[in-house]
Amino acid sequence: MAYKTLLTVITDADLVDSTIAAAADLASAVDAHLDVLCLGVDRTQTGYYYAGANAMVLQETLTRATAEGESLAAAARAALGKTDVRWAVDHGVAQLADLGRIVAARARFSDLAVMPKPYGEGCGIELEPMVEGALFDGQVPVLVAPGGAVAMQAKPKRIAIAWNESSEALRAVRYAMPMLQQAETVHVVVIDPPKHGPNRSDPGGMLSQYLARHGVKLEIDVLSKTMPRVSDVLLRHCADVDADLVVMGAYGHSRFREAILGGATRSMLEQAALPVFMAH
């Protein structure tokens, strides 16, 4: 598939420049249209206020969130005006509890969502439900940009695939195919493959054959789990091969009928200093 519509969501003025830069660079590289949704987020919990105060508090917080959304949209338009991509900016207001649903509704009609890293110093509490909404309910792959001083390559040359034969990992590979095809080298990383599985004699062999038929230049790297977490082993190997991007499945579990990111996926996003391409 080709990426013709990209989506990014902005809720923090400090992330406007870095998020727009990452999304616009990718949109320019793949000749895609970029949709930017700027949301002023009402982060209050009105149920904690005394009786009769809720209406006043809600009106005040919504007014503040509306102004924030308009300010973010103006900043996004200013940043996009310096690029050569086709773009559209929309803005609105969202309450924190409803943020995932709003993002999902927009993400459904995109080919790829570019989101800021949801964990780390200075990250707002609204970034996690944005990623979860796009992945689980929006059913769109998400490219998490590392932000900070780490630049995201619009056309990554070296890509690592976290391969464990799961349906999530396979879906991520299929969605990432345009990037895999143009990469100089793709590393299929298999960590502690099953000793008694059907592919025990050739870990990653079926995936390699599939990718090779799409013209992907690849290597298979079979690793042992020598560190406490799989994410630790994967990130160390990404550093060893100087990977520009890691492709992986996004795993989640249900909480009150709402899908949330699982521990393994969260660990990867917390630690990663490179872009992470995920699909569920």
Backbone as a ProteinNet text record, in pm:
[ID]
protein_1_A
[PRIMARY]
MAYKTLLTVITDADLVDSTIAAAADLASAVDAHLDVLCLGVDRTQTGYYYAGANAMVLQETLTRATAEGESLAAAARAALGKTDVRWAVDHGVAQLADLGRIVAARARFSDLAVMPKPYGEGCGIELEPMVEGALFDGQVPVLVAPGGAVAMQAKPKRIAIAWNESSEALRAVRYAMPMLQQAETVHVVVIDPPKHGPNRSDPGGMLSQYLARHGVKLEIDVLSKTMPRVSDVLLRHCADVDADLVVMGAYGHSRFREAILGGATRSMLEQAALPVFMAH
[TERTIARY]
83.8	0	87.8	35.8	107	45.6	126.2	77.4	33.7	-95.8	-148.2	-204.5	-243.1	-293.6	-225.8	-155.1	-93	-170.6	-173.6	-240	-142.2	-143.4	-74.4	-165.3	-151.2	-236.1	-146.3	-182.7	-102.1	-187.6	-136.3	-206.7	-116.9	7.6	105.3	185	188	259.2	408.1	465	608	641.1	540	563.5	525.4	480.2	434.6	546.1	658.9	766.4	821.7	850.9	910.5	812.7	686.1	586.9	557.7	540.2	516	635	755.8	875.5	882.3	857.5	863.7	756.4	632.8	522.8	537.2	579	592.9	706.8	817.2	928.5	884.7	809.4	761.4	660.7	568.4	468.8	535.9	639.9	712.3	783.1	841.4	917.6	829.1	705	616.5	506	510.9	411.4	270.7	253.4	124.5	65.9	-64.3	-134	-123.6	-99.4	-85.9	-203.7	-277.7	-385.5	-333.7	-355.6	-310.9	-433.4	-451.7	-561.9	-504.7	-544	-496.5	-608.7	-581.9	-685.9	-647	-735.9	-723.7	-786.4	-712	-757.7	-800.9	-923.6	-973.7	-927.4	-830.6	-769.9	-830.5	-936.1	-993.2	-1082.4	-1102	-1192.7	-1304.4	-1409	-1512.2	-1582.3	-1579.4	-1647.2	-1588.2	-1466.8	-1402	-1443.6	-1517.9	-1555.3	-1685.8	-1709.2	-1829	-1953.5	-2064.7	-2190.8	-2220.3	-2257.5	-2291.3	-2176.4	-2053.9	-1937.3	-1905.1	-1956.8	-1918.9	-1946.3	-2064.1	-2101.1	-2006.4	-1973.5	-1882.7	-1742.3	-1696.7	-1562.7	-1556.5	-1661.1	-1663.3	-1659.8	-1737.3	-1738.8	-1601.6	-1538	-1406.6	-1301.5	-1302.2	-1200.8	-1222.4	-1348.1	-1375.2	-1334.5	-1357.6	-1314.4	-1162.8	-1093.4	-946.9	-899.4	-964.1	-924.8	-951.5	-1061.5	-1092.4	-984.4	-943.9	-837.6	-706.4	-680.7	-557.6	-558.1	-673.1	-682.9	-661.7	-718.5	-701	-555.8	-490.7	-350	-260.4	-288	-210.8	-228.4	-351.8	-378.5	-303.2	-299.2	-226	-76.9	-22.8	119.4	147.1	54.9	72.8	69	-23.8	-32	95.5	148.4	271.9	387.6	395.7	503.4	485.8	363.3	337.4	355.9	334.2	352	493.8	588.4	728.9	766.7	671.6	700.1	643	672.3	621.9	516.5	455.5	359.2	216.7	127.1	-16.5	-68.5	-139.7	-179.8	-315	-373.4	-496.4	-488.8	-534.6	-531.8	-673.6	-708.8	-838.6	-813.3	-904.7	-885.9	-1017.9	-1008.9	-1128	-1091.7	-1188.4	-1172.6	-1204.3	-1129.4	-1154.9	-1134.6	-1222.2	-1198.1	-1105.1	-1024.8	-921.2	-979.1	-1093.7	-1152.6	-1203.5	-1227.7	-1284.6	-1182	-1058.5	-956.5	-929.4	-920.1	-891.7	-996.3	-1122.9	-1231.1	-1222.3	-1192.2	-1183.2	-1067.2	-953.3	-837.5	-867.1	-931.1	-962.9	-1053.5	-1151.4	-1244.7	-1172.9	-1071.1	-994.3	-892.6	-836	-730.8	-783.8	-910.3	-967.2	-953.5	-946.5	-940.3	-800.6	-701.3	-561.4	-489.2	-377.2	-295.3	-190	-153	-49.2	-62.1	-52.2	-54	87.1	131.5	262.4	237.8	285	256.4	384.7	380.3	495.6	507.6	626.4	652.6	566.6	489.5	394.2	453.6	577.1	637.3	770.8	806.1	933.5	915.2	1025.2	1021.9	948.6	853.3	779.9	662.8	638	526.6	394.9	295.4	165.7	87.3	-7.6	-85.4	-178.5	-198.5	-289	-221.8	-89.2	-21.1	-46.2	-55.9	-79.3	-215.5	-327.4	-455.4	-462.9	-383.7	-380.3	-325	-213.1	-152.2	-244.5	-301.8	-391.3	-515.4	-571.1	-690.2	-664.5	-551	-517.6	-492.5	-419.7	-382.4	-500.6	-573.5	-672.9	-809.5	-863.5	-994.3	-982.1	-877.9	-857.5	-807.6	-748.7	-701.5	-606.9	-516.1	-419.3	-280.3	-178.5	-43.6	1.5	86.4	134.5	286.7	339.9	483.6	510.8	576.4	605.9	740.7	738.5	861.3	930.3	1062.6	1132.7	1136.2	1138.7	1142.9	1278.4	1285	1410.9	1514.9	1637.7	1748.7	1763.1	1678.2	1687.5	1603.7	1666.5	1595.4	1537.1	1418.6	1356.4	1385.8	1435.7	1466.3	1337.7	1307.3	1187.5	1198.6	1321.2	1346.2	1455.9	1418.4	1518.9	1598.3	1729.4	1817.2	1832.3	1830	1847.9	1729.7	1655.5	1533	1544.5	1501.3	1496.1	1350.3	1320.4	1186.4	1190.9	1108.7	1097.3	1000.7	1055.6	973.2	954.2	827.9	794.5	680.7	653.9	552.8	409.6	388.1	251.9	178.8	46.3	-33.9	-9.7	16.8	44.9	174.6	277.2	405.5	392.7	317	298.9	222.1	122	46.8	135.4	220.9	312.8	406.4	455.1	543.5	471.6	348.4	273.4	248.8	211.7	188.6	317.5	429.7	557.8	625.1	560.9	624.3	687	620.5	685.3	820.5	832.8	960.1	1061.4	1014.6	1104.6	1163.3	1082.2	1127.6	1236.4	1234.4	1334.4	1456.5	1454.2	1566.9	1687.6	1806.1	1928.1	1942	1907.6	1917.2	1804.2	1742.2	1639	1686.7	1687.7	1728.1	1603	1579.5	1470.8	1526.9	1484.6	1541.4	1450.1	1503.8	1430	1500.3	1428	1486.6	1430.3	1519	1480.7	1365.7	1386	1278.4	1239.2	1112.8	1067.9	1151.4	1191.3	1274.6	1194.9	1063.8	982	873.7	889	791.8	809.4	710.9	718.2	834.1	881.2	990.8	1121.2	1134.9	1251.7	1383.4	1380.6	1505.2	1541.3	1446.1	1470	1394.6	1435.6	1362.6	1357.7	1238.5	1222	1229.8	1240.3	1257.6	1139	1018.1	898.4	882.3	907.7	898.2	1003.4	1122.6	1230.2	1195.5	1137.3	1096.1	989.1	893.5	785.7	841.1	932.6	989.3	1078.3	1154.7	1244.2	1166	1048.5	965.4	911.1	915.7	877.5	999.8	1113.1	1233.4	1304.9	1273.4	1336.4	1472.3	1573.7	1709	1723.6	1742.2	1731.8	1836.7	1849.1	1931.1	1848.8	1876	1808.9	1907.6	1868.5	1952.7	1881.5	1932.9	1874.9	1954.3	1885.4	1951.6	1899	1980.7	1938.6	1893.4	1801.2	1753.8	1853.9	1952.3	2059.1	2035.8	1922.4	1889.1	1749.2	1712.2	1583.8	1462.1	1463.1	1346	1382.4	1285.6	1306.5	1337.1	1270.1	1293.5	1438.1	1499.7	1640.7	1730.2	1704.9	1784.6	1764.6	1638.9	1607.5	1672.7	1662.9	1719.7	1872.2	1932.6	2078.3	2120	2044.3	2078	2053.3	1948.7	1923.8	2041.9	2098.6	2216.5	2336.4	2350	2463.9	2461.7	2341.6	2331.1	2300.5	2295.8	2270.3	2137.4	2032.6	1900.3	1840.4	1770.5	1700.4	1555.1	1504.4	1362.3	1345.4	1252.8	1216.5	1068.6	1036.7	899.3	856.8	741.8	698.3	546.7	496	354.4	325.2	205.7	162.8	66.7	97.3	17.9	-56.8	-178.4	-259.7	-346.1	-415.2	-512.6	-629.9	-738.4	-862	-875.8	-916.6	-945.1	-1078.9	-1179.5	-1313.3	-1357.4	-1337.5	-1377.9	-1295.1	-1187.3	-1103.2	-964.8	-915.4	-783.4	-675.2	-576.9	-463.7	-335.2	-227	-98.6	-51.1	1	55.1	192.6	240.5	366.6	486.1	491.6	606.3	614	498.8	496	531.7	480	509.7	659.1	719	862.5	943.7	904.6	976.7	966.4	846.6	826.7	894.2	900.2	965	1114.7	1176.3	1322	1373.6	1292.9	1342.6	1386.1	1504.7	1554.1	1550.4	1479.9	1464.2	1316	1272.4	1130.9	1083.3	959.8	899.5	773.1	767.1	651.3	573.1	446.7	366.9	233.2	181.3	45.3	-12.6	-145.8	-214.1	-305.6
-119.1	0	124.7	230.9	358.9	448.9	534.5	630.3	756.7	778	896.1	1000	955.3	1047.8	1018.2	1116.5	1105.2	1191.3	1147.5	1223.3	1245.2	1364.1	1387.2	1469.6	1449.5	1516.3	1594.2	1718.8	1805.6	1856.2	1837.9	1885.4	1969.9	1988.8	2057.4	2155.9	2280.5	2383.3	2352.9	2286	2254.2	2147.3	2075.5	1966.8	2004.4	2126.6	2166.1	2152.4	2215.4	2218.5	2080	2001	1869.1	1773.4	1777.9	1687.4	1724.2	1853	1897.9	1864.8	1885.1	1856.8	1710	1620.8	1477.2	1436	1481.6	1443.1	1504.4	1630.3	1697.4	1638.5	1603.4	1540.9	1409.4	1330.5	1202.9	1225	1319.3	1348	1392.4	1473.2	1518.2	1402.1	1312.7	1200.9	1102	1082.7	983.2	1048.8	1182.1	1256.5	1232.3	1255.2	1233.4	1365.5	1365.4	1479.4	1465.1	1573.8	1572	1642.1	1567.8	1623.9	1645.3	1763.9	1796.3	1831	1758.6	1784.3	1844.5	1967.7	2038.4	2040.1	1983.7	1970	2040.7	2127.5	2179.5	2077.7	2029.3	1918.9	1971.1	1934.2	1963.6	1850	1877.9	1774.7	1768.7	1843	1846.4	1725.4	1694.6	1587.9	1656.1	1694.3	1777.4	1707	1575.6	1503.2	1528.7	1581.9	1606.3	1739.2	1822.2	1952.8	1942.3	2040.3	2038.2	2059	2016.7	2024.7	2168.8	2188.5	2319.8	2389.3	2340.9	2405	2347.4	2227.6	2159.1	2240.8	2303.7	2378.6	2496	2566.3	2680.3	2634.9	2527.8	2476.2	2428	2356.4	2302.7	2414.9	2520.8	2632.6	2698.8	2715.7	2780.1	2693.7	2563.8	2476.4	2459.2	2455.3	2443.4	2570.6	2685	2811	2813.6	2768.1	2763.9	2664.2	2547.5	2445.9	2493.3	2565.9	2619.2	2716	2804.4	2899.7	2827.1	2721.2	2643.6	2576	2517.3	2452.8	2550.8	2669.5	2771.7	2817.8	2831.8	2873	2766.2	2639.7	2530	2526.3	2548.9	2547.5	2659.8	2777.1	2889.3	2858.1	2796.8	2760.5	2652.8	2557	2450.6	2506.5	2598.2	2659	2736.9	2805.6	2881.3	2788	2674.8	2579.1	2511.5	2475.9	2408.2	2501.3	2631.1	2727	2733.5	2683.6	2682.9	2554.6	2461.4	2333.6	2332.8	2225.3	2212.2	2102.8	2063.4	1953.3	2006.4	1918.9	1949.8	1921.7	2016.7	1998.7	2062	2019.1	2078.3	2073.2	2179	2187.7	2204.3	2124.6	2136.5	2144.7	2207.5	2217.1	2196.3	2162.6	2137.9	2122.2	2072.3	2053.9	1909.4	1853.1	1716.1	1707.2	1633.5	1601.3	1481	1473.6	1371.1	1230.6	1205.7	1072.3	1035.2	1134.3	1110	1128.5	1154.5	1188.8	1074.8	952.3	838.1	818.7	837.9	820	923.8	1047.7	1154.7	1129.6	1089.5	1059.6	940.6	838	718.8	752.4	838.9	874.8	940	1018.9	1082	985.8	900.1	809.7	705.4	670.7	566.3	599.3	724.5	765	815.1	761	790.6	660.1	670.7	553	531.6	638.1	629.8	749.6	724.7	833.2	854.2	978.4	1013.9	1081.9	1019.3	1068.4	1095.4	1191.5	1212.5	1098.5	1078.7	973.3	995.7	893.4	915.8	907.4	859.9	843.9	916.7	957	1024.5	1157.7	1221.9	1348.4	1455.8	1519.6	1628.3	1585.4	1453.9	1405.9	1420.1	1478.2	1496.7	1367.2	1363.3	1241.3	1212.4	1310.3	1289.5	1216.8	1203.7	1143.5	993.3	925.4	781	745.7	805	771.5	811.1	908.7	943.1	826.9	770.1	657	535.9	509.7	394.8	409.6	528.9	550.3	524.2	573.1	551.6	404.3	336.9	197.4	102.8	109.1	7.2	36	153	186.1	247.4	323.3	381.5	281.7	170.4	61.4	111.9	198.7	254.2	233.9	208.7	199.3	334.1	329.5	451.5	454.5	566.6	591	687.9	638.7	720.5	788.3	920.9	997.9	1018.3	1000.6	1009.8	1149.4	1251.9	1389.1	1424.9	1539	1585.2	1611.9	1573	1598.5	1489	1384.1	1271.4	1301.1	1308.4	1336.2	1207.4	1218	1102.1	1103	991.7	981.1	955.8	1041.4	1022	895.6	862.6	739.3	661.5	583.4	511.5	412.9	409	321.1	183.8	179.7	53.7	34.6	-71.8	-97.3	-231.4	-234.8	-359	-399.9	-526.2	-580.9	-670.6	-640.9	-727.1	-840.2	-956.5	-1064.5	-1177.3	-1206.7	-1316.8	-1403.1	-1391	-1470.3	-1436.6	-1327.9	-1291.5	-1220.8	-1220.3	-1151.1	-1000.5	-947.2	-804.2	-767.2	-850.4	-822.6	-832.4	-931.7	-947.3	-829.3	-782.4	-666.7	-542.5	-525.6	-411.8	-419.2	-539.6	-557.4	-518.8	-561.8	-531.2	-381.3	-317	-172.6	-95.8	-149.3	-80.2	-113.1	-190.5	-238.4	-127	-11.4	93.7	136.6	142.5	179.2	66.1	-56.8	-171.9	-185.9	-158.8	-176.8	-78	42	141.8	142.6	62.6	59.8	-11.2	29.3	-37.5	-175.7	-188	-315.4	-326.1	-443.2	-472.3	-590.8	-574	-680.8	-743.5	-869.8	-944	-999.8	-943.5	-978.6	-1078.9	-1198	-1304.3	-1331.1	-1314.8	-1331.8	-1457.2	-1549.8	-1677	-1744.4	-1787.5	-1855.3	-1985.5	-2029.4	-2153.9	-2273.2	-2356.5	-2472.1	-2584.3	-2582.2	-2690.6	-2639.6	-2518.5	-2462	-2516.3	-2493	-2543.9	-2485.1	-2365.6	-2300.8	-2301.8	-2400.2	-2402.3	-2416.5	-2483.8	-2503.2	-2382.1	-2290.8	-2173.7	-2053.6	-1999.8	-1886.2	-1766.9	-1716.7	-1601.1	-1633.6	-1760.8	-1799.3	-1765.2	-1793.2	-1765.4	-1615	-1535.8	-1390.2	-1340.4	-1394.4	-1352	-1380.8	-1496.4	-1530.3	-1433.6	-1404.2	-1311.3	-1173.2	-1123.7	-990.8	-987.4	-1093.8	-1097.8	-1088	-1146.8	-1140.1	-999.9	-916.9	-776.3	-688.2	-750	-673.6	-616.6	-666	-615.7	-683.4	-604	-655.5	-676.6	-801.3	-829.7	-927.3	-927.5	-1023.3	-1075.3	-1199.9	-1256.4	-1257.8	-1198.1	-1193.8	-1269.2	-1386.8	-1467.1	-1440	-1391.5	-1349.6	-1427.7	-1437	-1495.9	-1384.7	-1418.8	-1320.8	-1315.6	-1230.4	-1219.4	-1105.2	-1037.4	-926	-949.9	-881.9	-911.3	-896.6	-797.3	-772.5	-784.7	-832.4	-844.5	-708.2	-604.6	-470	-426	-469.2	-435.2	-497	-625.3	-695.7	-632	-601.5	-544.2	-407.5	-322.6	-188.2	-191.1	-282.7	-295.1	-337.6	-430.2	-474.6	-362.8	-284.6	-169.7	-73.7	-54.7	31.6	-31.3	-163.7	-233.2	-222.1	-230.4	-226	-85.1	11.1	151.4	167.5	106.6	111.6	251.1	291.5	420.1	406.8	283.4	259.9	116.8	95.1	-40.3	-61.1	-177	-213.9	-326.8	-312.5	-413.3	-415.3	-526.1	-534	-460.3	-404.9	-337.5	-429.4	-457.7	-552.8	-479.3	-521.1	-452.8	-549.7	-497.5	-576.1	-485.3	-545.8	-470.8	-423.6	-298.3	-241.8	-171.5	-227.8	-169.7	-150.2	-254.1	-257.4	-162.2	-107.5	-14.7	-75.8	-79.7	-136.5	-39.4	-90.5	-8.3	-81.1	-8	-66.7	-164.7	-279.5	-379.2	-340.6	-417.2	-384.1	-388.3	-489.1	-502.1	-384.1	-345.8	-232.5	-103.5	-89.8	31.6	41.4	-71.6	-71.4	-26.5	-73.3	-37	113.4	167.1	309.6	396.7	348.7	425.5	440.2	332.2	329.7	376	359.7	379.1	522.9	536.8	667.7	678.6	586.2	589.1	574.2	609.2	597.4	452.4	434.7	301.7	298.4	203.2	184.4	66.6	90	-13.2	-32.8	-155.1	-183.6	-290.2	-292.3	-387.9	-474.1
0	0	0	-54.7	-54.8	51.7	108.8	207.2	133.4	124.9	56.8	153.4	273	374.3	507	559.9	691.2	789.9	914.1	1020.6	1134.9	1189.6	1315.4	1405.4	1535.2	1633.8	1729.3	1754.6	1840.4	1956.3	2077.9	2197.2	2286.9	2245.6	2329.9	2244.5	2285.3	2208.2	2195.6	2296.1	2292.4	2188.2	2139.5	2043.8	1901.1	1880.6	1746.7	1644.3	1669.1	1569.3	1539.7	1644.2	1622.1	1555.6	1595.9	1537.4	1392.7	1365.9	1228.6	1139.8	1189.8	1110	1072	1168.2	1140.2	1040.1	1061.9	974	835.5	828	698.4	616.5	681.4	609.2	546.7	622.8	569.9	458	476.8	372.8	243.8	255.1	136.7	68.5	148.1	92.6	17.8	65.3	2.4	-80	-94.6	-172.5	-119.3	11.1	76.2	124.4	145.9	206.8	357.9	427.1	572.7	638.1	719.5	800.3	942	995.8	1131.6	1215.1	1324.7	1416.6	1544.6	1573.3	1692.8	1796	1912.3	2013.5	2142.8	2187.6	2322.4	2415.4	2513	2597.8	2734.2	2771.2	2905.3	2996.3	3080.3	3164.9	3304.7	3330.5	3465.5	3489.5	3616.9	3659.7	3737.8	3666.8	3730.2	3845	3849.2	3956.1	4093.1	4097.9	4225.9	4288.9	4216.9	4270.8	4350.6	4435.6	4518.7	4433.6	4485.3	4411.8	4372.7	4248	4196.9	4128.6	4153.2	4092.3	3955.7	3927.2	3803.5	3678.4	3671.1	3550.7	3528.3	3636.5	3623	3584.1	3647.7	3617.5	3474	3431.4	3295.4	3192.4	3215.4	3121.6	3112.9	3227.3	3229.4	3159.5	3188.2	3128.7	2978.9	2935.5	2792.3	2718.2	2781.1	2719.8	2704	2808.7	2803.2	2696.9	2689.6	2591.5	2448.8	2429.2	2296	2249.9	2339.3	2305.5	2277.8	2354.1	2334.1	2197	2159.7	2028.9	1915.1	1926.8	1822.7	1814.3	1929.3	1931.2	1868.3	1899	1839.8	1688.7	1642.9	1498.8	1428.1	1489.3	1429.5	1419.9	1525.2	1523.7	1419.5	1406.6	1307.4	1165.7	1139.9	1005.7	973.9	1072.8	1050.7	1017.3	1088.1	1062.1	926.9	892.8	765.5	646.8	669.3	560.9	509.2	586.7	545.2	471.9	456.3	391.1	250.4	176.9	40.3	29.1	141.7	139.4	128.1	85.1	85.7	226.6	284.2	422.7	451.1	561.3	613.2	765.2	829.3	975.3	1026.8	1124.7	1190.5	1340.6	1412.9	1557	1628.1	1755.1	1834.1	1980	2056.7	2200.5	2234.7	2327.9	2371.9	2522.1	2588	2727.7	2732.3	2834.7	2842.2	2827.8	2889.8	2885.6	2747	2662.7	2529.8	2418.6	2455.3	2356.5	2258.5	2310.1	2223.4	2116	2151.6	2054.3	1943.4	1979.6	1879.8	1784.2	1837.6	1752.7	1662.5	1717.1	1638	1520.9	1543.7	1436.7	1319.4	1347	1239.4	1178.9	1261.5	1214.6	1117.3	1127.2	1040.8	892.9	859.8	719.3	682	751	720.4	690.2	620.8	593.4	700.7	769.2	871.8	964.4	1094.3	1192.6	1246.2	1248.3	1303.5	1437.7	1545.7	1680.1	1757.8	1850.8	1938.6	2038.8	2089.9	2188.1	2312.5	2356	2465.3	2605.2	2617.1	2749.5	2755.8	2876.2	2895	2965.2	2994.8	3067.3	2987.6	3052	2988.8	2903.2	2891.3	2808.4	2884	2819.7	2882.6	2891.7	2984.2	3004.6	2887.4	2799.5	2686.4	2570	2570.4	2455.6	2445.6	2559.6	2556.8	2496.2	2541.5	2477.9	2330.9	2287.8	2145.1	2063.8	2108.7	2038.6	2043.8	2161.3	2176.6	2089.1	2082.6	2000.6	1854.4	1803.5	1662.5	1633.8	1722.2	1699.1	1708.6	1818.9	1848.3	1785.7	1807.4	1750.6	1611.7	1587.5	1455.5	1353.6	1402.4	1316	1207	1245.3	1151.9	1211.8	1129.8	1185	1239.1	1339.3	1403.9	1398.4	1355.5	1358.1	1472.3	1575.9	1693.1	1673.4	1667.5	1647.5	1781.8	1787.3	1915.6	1973.6	1887.8	1937	1994	2057.6	2115.3	2008.4	2039	1947	1841.9	1851.9	1759	1635.7	1520.8	1395.8	1338.9	1280.6	1218.4	1069.2	1017.3	875.9	797.1	701.6	619.9	535.5	493.6	418.7	491.1	591.8	670.4	585.1	608.2	530.3	594.6	727.1	799.2	893.7	872.1	948.6	1019.6	1144.9	1221.4	1239.8	1213.2	1235.3	1358.3	1458.3	1575.7	1540.4	1508.2	1452.7	1553.7	1585.5	1675.7	1621.1	1492	1421.4	1461.7	1533.8	1574.5	1461.4	1470.2	1368.7	1374.1	1494.4	1506.7	1435.5	1452.9	1387.7	1235.9	1187.8	1043.7	985.3	1057.7	1009	1003.6	1102.8	1101.9	981.8	950.4	834.7	706.3	691.8	568.9	555.5	665.1	660.3	632.3	678	661.1	528.7	442.7	319.8	234.8	214.1	133.6	189.8	320.8	381.7	370.6	388.5	380.4	240.5	139.1	1.3	-38.3	17.9	-20.9	70.8	177.2	270.4	209.2	251.8	205.4	267.5	394.9	465.9	566.9	571.4	670.7	754.6	884.9	976.5	1037.9	1008.1	1071.5	1202.2	1313.6	1443.6	1513.8	1539.2	1607.2	1739.4	1849.7	1982.6	2047.7	2081.8	2144.5	2069.7	1944.1	1870.6	1939.8	1926	1990.1	1944.1	2039	2005.5	1940.4	1960.4	1906.9	1811.5	1761.7	1668.9	1528.7	1441.7	1303.8	1224	1262.1	1189.3	1269.1	1359.5	1448.2	1372.6	1256.3	1181.3	1096	1077.6	992.1	1047.5	1162.6	1222.1	1127.4	1106.5	1018.6	871.3	836.7	696.8	609	656.5	576.6	553.8	657.6	642.2	544	552.7	462.6	317.6	292.6	156	107.5	194.2	160.1	126.9	209.9	187.3	64.1	42.5	-73.2	-203.2	-207	-327.5	-351.3	-249.1	-263.5	-288.8	-310	-340	-219.9	-100.3	21.4	40.5	67.5	93.3	244.1	285	427.5	477.9	609.7	682.9	800	842	959.2	1075.1	1186	1305.7	1417.6	1453.6	1561.6	1689	1791.9	1915.4	2035	2137.9	2264.6	2358.5	2445.1	2542.5	2658.1	2643.3	2742.9	2840.6	2826.9	2915.5	2971.1	3081.2	3146.5	3055.8	2968.3	2884.1	2736.6	2658.4	2514.2	2453.5	2503.4	2449.5	2469.7	2580	2603.6	2496.5	2466.6	2366	2228.9	2197.2	2066.3	2048	2148.7	2136.3	2130.9	2204.3	2196	2055.6	1995.4	1859.9	1758.8	1779.4	1690.7	1693.4	1811.6	1822.5	1752.6	1764.6	1703.2	1550.8	1491.6	1344.6	1294.7	1388	1353.5	1280	1334.5	1272	1281.9	1174.8	1172	1216	1217.3	1244.5	1292.3	1385	1426	1395.7	1337.5	1302.4	1395.1	1458	1554.6	1567.3	1617.4	1648.3	1777.6	1787.3	1910.4	1983.4	2107.2	2183.4	2293.2	2317.7	2416.4	2493.3	2593	2666.5	2700	2741.7	2760.5	2904.8	2921.3	3053	3043.4	3109.4	3103.6	2958.4	2876.6	2735.9	2649.7	2705	2629.6	2612.5	2490	2464.6	2509.2	2581.2	2623	2586.5	2578	2540.9	2647.2	2601.5	2692.1	2743.2	2842.8	2907	2814.2	2724.7	2634.5	2538.1	2483	2390.3	2462.6	2582.7	2660.6	2692.2	2730	2760.2	2640	2522.4	2400.6	2375.1	2389	2362.6	2467.8	2590.5	2696.5	2671.3	2620.1	2608.1	2472.2	2368	2231.5	2206.2	2148.1	2105.4	1954.1	1889.5	1744.6	1712.8	1591.4	1556.3	1563.4	1606.5	1618	1533	1439.4	1351.9	1408	1445.4	1511.1	1440.9	1451.7	1405.4	1496	1504.2	1590.8	1505.3
[MASK]
++++++++++++++++++++++++++++++++++++++++++++++++++++++++++++++++++++++++++++++++++++++++++++++++++++++++++++++++++++++++++++++++++++++++++++++++++++++++++++++++++++++++++++++++++++++++++++++++++++++++++++++++++++++++++++++++++++++++++++++++++++++++++++++++++++++++++++++++++++++++

